[in-house]
Amino acid sequence: MTTASRPIRFVDVFGSGPLSGNPLAVVADAEGIDEATMLAATRWVNLSETTFLLPPTHPEADYRVRIFTPARELPFAGHPTLGTACVWLAAGGRPRVSDRIVQECGAGLVPLRQDGERLAFAAPPLIRSGPPSAAELEEACAFLGLPRDAVVDASWVDNGPGWLGIMLGSAEAVLALQPAAAWPRHIDVGVVGPHPSGSETGFEIRALFSDHTGAVREDPVTGSLNASLAQWLFDTGRARGSYVAAQGTRLGRAGRVFVNRDEAGEVWIGGQTRIIISGTVEI
């Protein structure tokens, strides 16, 4: 493999203002980079995800992306989907179909659309759903530092990363969580609670997980989790039509995720995307 200078962009995704969302690194023109090097580059960048932009292999796709965390490759993730599409468009990408962008990733083909000043992706189908076992729920409660009776509902909401959804009675309860500092195995828990009626946002979201070292981390704003939680909220009647979710509050961020279910029943997850830093990287 030959080292080459490649474009790299740092994108702020789902922010409600400058530097208020979830950062993403996108390496463009990533042909010839092997998987081990992609993982090493992701660990070096040290963000929650780094993506690698490639030509499509599927005839209906506009581009292909590989999505890495510092621990592993993901078949799909939300803020990397929007951030990569933003970089592809900024580099002159033109969709095959004028009103729809099609991303190829490990989860298959993911449609995107431009929604005013925002980009939005269609929520992919869940690969695991339904209630957790008693042991799985007990572990999640221990991880979150919660008594079992504080949980209003729980369900697997896994569209790739492995999310277990936990519903609490209020946004205030979500923000008050004090999760464990470390966990002995990999775990991904998404927590949701409603804001009072009439609030700027409908729900408060937190995404908590253990990384490859066992340390527990919180993701600032998480598209994949918001997508799968939205499907759960709509299916259970807790949400209708559209809403805005807040995430990243405990981290000093002001993430805003715009959620809509269209007339066909498809769920769309949208947010602001802004390229913050442009440069090159030697890989």
N, C-alpha and C positions, 0 to 999 in steps of 0.2 A: 504494500500500500504506500502510495506517494503522499507526502505532506503537501497540502495546498492551502492557499489563503481563500477563505470562504466568507461570504456575508453572514453576519450575525445581527439580529435585532432583539432588543428587549422591549416587551410590550406590556402595558398595564391593561388588565382585562377586568371588567365588571366594576370599575371605579365610578364613583359619582362625582369626582373632581380629580385634579392632578394628583398622581401618586397615591391614590386611595384604594386601589383594587388589588389584584393578585398578579405579581410579575411573572413573566414567561420569557425564556430565551428560545429563539428560533434560529437554527442553523439552516440557511438556504443553500441550494446547490450541494446537497449532501451525498450525491452519488459517490461510491467508492469508499465510504466510511463503514468499517465493519462494526458489528454489534458490540464487541468489547470496547472499542474506542468510543462509540456513542455513550455507553454506560460510564466510561471514565470521564468523558467530557461533561456529562450531566452531574457527576459527583464534584467535579472541579468548579462548575458554575454554582452549585450548591443552592439552587432554587428547588421548589417542590417538583417542577417538571421542566424538562428541556425537550424541544421537538426538532425533528430533522425532516426537511422538506425535500421530497423526491418526485420524479415524474410518475404519473399513474401507470398502473399495470392493467386496470380494468377499463374497458372501452367507454363506460359511462362516467368515469371519474375525471375531475379537472386536475387533481393533484393527489399525491399520496403522502402520508405523514407517518413517522414512527415516533411514539411518545414514550419518554423514559422518566422515571423517578430515580433518585440516587440508589434505590434498591433493585429496581426491575423495570422491564418494559410493560406498558399497559396497552390493552387492546383499544381502549377508548378513555378519554377524559375531556371534560367540558371546557375549562378555560384554555387548555392547549388547542382545542378545536377552533375556538373563536380567534385566539391570538395567531395561530398559523394561517387561518383564512385572511386575516388582516394583512399579514406580511405578504402573502401570495398576491393579494389584490394590489398592494402598494408597489410591488415589483412589476406590475403590468399584466397580471393574470386576468384572463377574460373567460368567464364560464361558457361552457358549450351551450347551455340553455340560459337565455338572458336573465330570467328572474330567479334562478336557482343555482347555487354552487354545490358541487358534489365532492365530498372528501372521501378518499379511500384510506382506511386505517385497519387495525387488527380486528375490529368489530364488524368490518364490512364497509358499506357505503353509507355515509351520513350526509343528508341534505342540509344546506344552510341557505339563509336568505338575508338580504339587507332590509332592515326594519327601521326606516328613517335613518337616523345617525348611528343606529346600533346594528350589530350582526346578531343573528339568532340561529340556533341549530335545532333540528327536530330530535326530540328525545328518543334514543334507541330503545328497543325492547329490553325488558329485564331478562337476565339470564338466571336469576334466582329471586323468588318472592315467597310470600307466606310467612306465618309466624315462626319465630325462633323456638328452639327447644327450651325447656326449663333451664338446662345447664348453660346454654348460650345466653339467655337473658340474664341469668345470675352473674355470668362473667362480665357482661356489658355494664350491669349495675355496679359491680365492684370496680371496674375500670373508671366509671364516671363518678364514683363516690356517692351513689344514690341508694336510698332504700327502695325496695321493690314497689311499694305502694305509691311512690312518686311517679311511676310510669303509667301514662294514660293508655298507650298502645305501643306495640312494637311489631316490626315486620322486616324481613329481608327486602332490601331495595337495591339489589346488586345489578348494575349494568356494565360491569367490567372491573372496577377497583375492589369490589367486595363489601359494599356498604351494608351495615345493619342500621335500620332506622329506629330511633327512639323518640316517641312523642311525649312531651311534658305539658303541664297544664297552662303554662304561660311563657311569654318571651322572657319575663323577669327570672323565672326558674332556669331557663336555658343559660342566661348570662351569669347566673350565680354558680354554675357548675365549677367544681375544682377537681379535675380528673387526676389520675395517678401521674407521677412524674416519669415512670418507666413501666414497661410491661414485658413479661417474659416471652411472649410470642407476638406475631403480627396480628394486628386488630385494626379494623376501620369502623368507626361508629359515627353516624350522623344524627344530630339532635335537632328537633324542631319544636317550637312553641308559638302560639298565636299572640300577636300584639292586640291591645284593646281595640274595639271597633272605632273607626274614625282616625286611626293612626296613619302616619305617612306610609308605613309598610305593614303588610299583612302578617308576616311570620319572621321570627328570628331563627337563624340557622347557625349551628356550629359543627365543624368537621374535625374530628379528633382521631388520631391514628398513631401507631408506633412505627418508627422508622427502622432502617436496617441495623441500627446499633441498639435498638430496644428503647430508645428515648421516645417519650410521647410528645407529639407535635400537634399544632393546630393549623389548618389550612386557612388562609385569609378569605378566599371566596372560591367556591367549588361548583363548577358547572355540572359535572356528572351527578353529584349528590343532589343538587337542586332539581335536576331532571327527574331522577328516580323518586325523590320525595314528592315532587309535583304529581307524578302519576299516582302515587299512593293517596295523596290528599284529594285529588279529583275523584279517584275510584271510591273513596270512603265518604264523599260528600262534604269533606271539611273545607274544600275550596271549590269555587265555581267561576268559570269564565276566565278571569285573569287576576293577577295580584303581583305585588312587588315584594321580594324577600330581602331582608337585611342580613349581611354576614360580615364577619371580621371586626365587629364592634369591640370585643375584648382585646383585640390586637391593635386598637387605635386606627383601624381602617374604616372606610365607609362604603363597603361593597353593596351594590344594588343589582339584583337579578330580576329581570322582567319576564314573567311567566304568563303564557297564554295558551289556552286550548281552543283550537279553531273548530269550525262547524263540522269538520270531518272527524273530530276527536283527537287530532294530532296535537301533541304538546310541544310548544316552542320555548326555548330558553335563550333569552337575549341579554345583551349588555354592551356598554361602551368598550371600545378597544382603541388604544392609543400607542403608537410606537414612540418610545421614550429615548432610546439609545440606538444608534446605528454605527456599525463598525465592521471589522473583519476579525476572523480567528484563524489561527494556523492549526489545522487538523490534517 
